[in-house]
Amino acid sequence: MVLESIKSYKDLMEMEYGDLKTLAQELREYIIETVAEKGGHLAPNLGVIELTIALLRVYDPRLDRIIWDVGHQSYPYKILTDRKDAFKSLRTCGGISGFPRMCESEYDCWGTGHASTSISAALGMAVSRDIKGENYKVVAVIGDGALTGGLAFEGLNNAGSSNSELLVILNDNEMSISENVGAIPKYLTEIITNPLYRKIKDEVWDVTGKLEVMAKPLRTMARKFQESIKNLIVPGMLFEELGFSYFGPIDGHNIKELERILDDIKDIKQPKILHIATHKGKGYKFAEDDAPKFHGIGAFDPETGEKTSTVKKKTYTEVFGEAMLEFAEKDDKLVAITAAMLLGTGLYKFSQKYPRRCFDVGIAEEHAVVFSAALANSGLNTVIAIYSTFLQRAFDQIIHDVALQKIPLTFAIDRAGIVGSDGPTHNGVFDLSYLRMIPNLVVAAPKDEDELRSLLHTALSWQESPFAIRYTRSYGTGITKYAEIRNLPPGTWEKISEGDDAVILACGSMVDISERALNQLKKDFSCELVNCRYIKPLDDKMLSELLSRFNRVITVEENTVLGGFGAAILEYAAKNKFNNKDILNIGITDEFVEHGSRDVILEKLMLDVNGVATQIKKFMKGN
Ligand SMILES: Cc1ncc(C[n+]2csc(CCOP(=O)(O)OP(=O)(O)O)c2C)c(N)n1
């Protein structure tokens, strides 16, 4: 086993190409085996194995800076930079993260998770190096999907005019999670597939290859010759015009070729971009055939490629996707927008059935929100389906474009709360806080599948202001037959059970958890439970009545307690002079929550049934 014999990335330098090929194969097997057991990003990692090997032969990760955009493709890098054994603990509590993290390893020079940040980070490092007179190389590896993000272009724009020495490697597999979308990817595909360009490039490259034994100045001359020809035939020369020297496209699975060009351009003292063509899922048939399914996947059987989970309940994502299909049948003005998360947000079937009414705008959350706002303002019933964590990118647009103008846009916010194995970059634990403070915005969280359907219906008929519905990355409560859709006017709560000792105000996923926690405690305490489906506006009437009746109040939410739902209750009590109330806010405290399965993390945070019961009990006993 070649992989087994490797003690450090430095060993790669001594290896022959034959052994490197074997190493690539063994890395593939190790990654497939681990992801099959733990879940994680598979297809993106299988596509960058050769690139990672070549990078580690040309650059020294202890000295140089290698930044992985999104970071979901950093598994081979982690394995080869001293985390071979630890990799077995991928994404588990206390184990290796699924993304690069500075706190995990000295080889991770930048933490990533959200797309399109790598070029900006690379430029910052390069500029700092030059100011401090240091000597290291900076490399950003970015996919064609991440390049659809506006932030990447802000980085390119700045870097291209800076003249700083840095290398951007564009890993082009023509895929985002699903097929990549937009004009830029089309432009890149043109470069990769244009036969005229390829022919001339290959011939020129052959010449440069033959010059390998000659002196470096000759190679540089040949490269300049190649560049001048490219200028004639590459349409647009977008990157050159942005101030980058463009190289490629080359085969991203040929270690020798990759290494040769990386070596060749390493010392060019300006911004440069190397365009490589790779196959997502390379070397694992099921992932090559269905890259979107294997982009990020739960545990699966490596022999069949089938998921091993046997849970029969539907996820909130599925319930949302089905409701959209159902509502669209009766409403031809219903349109849906996603920022590169067609599968993740449950909109795939909708996009197949209503291609003209579904818009994947790429990894472009800010654009997605403004675009959706304009659709909504023009009279279309518009739903933007987006993960809580990625909506953070569009904070300004929610305020400036949507809420300020009172545009009736519906936000379907998925992955709100603890996401589990993807960890702190992906947890959606801030949205109640960052949405609640925005005027004009309705903020809701369903307690179960029926309520999600009814809230979506209510949002679509609510024309007065924007409406946000947030739901967790989890299975629903297991409802098999849906109740009739109801209109749930904003600011109305629902009393679930009566009690005398205290009132529990719970929202979203925590209604069911609190109900079960109270069941555990019913011999000791009698608590009233309220489903606070609206976080904004609050049900003032009911809240005022409850605060008059109870001295002990417990709020429960799957969000940070800082500025979240519980904070809204504290504010209300203070403002309306409900003095001397004993209020406990249960939720996530002031910390970033680490990775691990959702169940394990909820248990650690004491937000599972036992944890909530323990917290309530302690409070009721006056501790
Ligand atoms: C801001 C942001 N939006 C959405 C995502 C979800 N996401 C993770 S990877 C990915 C696709 C990235 O495509 P690409 O950069 O081409 O890499 P590939 O997976 O194809 O290797 C998306 C949309 C994200 N990580 N960050």
PDBQT file of the ligand as one rigid body, heavy atoms in Angstrom, charges set to zero:
ROOT
HETATM    1  C1  LIG A 701     -22.345  30.935  -0.344  1.00  0.00    +0.000 C 
HETATM    2  C2  LIG A 701     -22.614  29.486  -0.607  1.00  0.00    +0.000 A 
HETATM    3  N1  LIG A 701     -23.727  29.121  -1.274  1.00  0.00    +0.000 NA
HETATM    4  C3  LIG A 701     -23.979  27.815  -1.515  1.00  0.00    +0.000 A 
HETATM    5  C4  LIG A 701     -23.107  26.847  -1.088  1.00  0.00    +0.000 A 
HETATM    6  C5  LIG A 701     -23.444  25.378  -1.273  1.00  0.00    +0.000 C 
HETATM    7  N2  LIG A 701     -22.471  24.726  -2.163  1.00  0.00    +0.000 N 
HETATM    8  C6  LIG A 701     -21.450  24.007  -1.687  1.00  0.00    +0.000 A 
HETATM    9  S1  LIG A 701     -20.479  23.408  -2.883  1.00  0.00    +0.000 SA
HETATM   10  C7  LIG A 701     -21.434  24.073  -4.074  1.00  0.00    +0.000 A 
HETATM   11  C8  LIG A 701     -21.084  23.878  -5.518  1.00  0.00    +0.000 C 
HETATM   12  C9  LIG A 701     -19.698  24.282  -5.792  1.00  0.00    +0.000 C 
HETATM   13  O1  LIG A 701     -19.373  24.018  -7.119  1.00  0.00    +0.000 OA
HETATM   14  P1  LIG A 701     -17.858  24.111  -7.570  1.00  0.00    +0.000 P 
HETATM   15  O2  LIG A 701     -17.226  25.282  -6.956  1.00  0.00    +0.000 OA
HETATM   16  O3  LIG A 701     -17.829  24.001  -9.041  1.00  0.00    +0.000 OA
HETATM   17  O4  LIG A 701     -17.194  22.846  -6.904  1.00  0.00    +0.000 OA
HETATM   18  P2  LIG A 701     -17.445  21.301  -7.241  1.00  0.00    +0.000 P 
HETATM   19  O5  LIG A 701     -18.334  20.801  -6.154  1.00  0.00    +0.000 OA
HETATM   20  O6  LIG A 701     -18.074  21.207  -8.579  1.00  0.00    +0.000 OA
HETATM   21  O7  LIG A 701     -16.112  20.680  -7.184  1.00  0.00    +0.000 OA
HETATM   22  C10 LIG A 701     -22.509  24.769  -3.525  1.00  0.00    +0.000 A 
HETATM   23  C11 LIG A 701     -23.555  25.450  -4.287  1.00  0.00    +0.000 C 
HETATM   24  C12 LIG A 701     -21.967  27.275  -0.379  1.00  0.00    +0.000 A 
HETATM   25  N3  LIG A 701     -21.094  26.398   0.126  1.00  0.00    +0.000 N 
HETATM   26  N4  LIG A 701     -21.740  28.584  -0.162  1.00  0.00    +0.000 NA
ENDROOT
TORSDOF 0
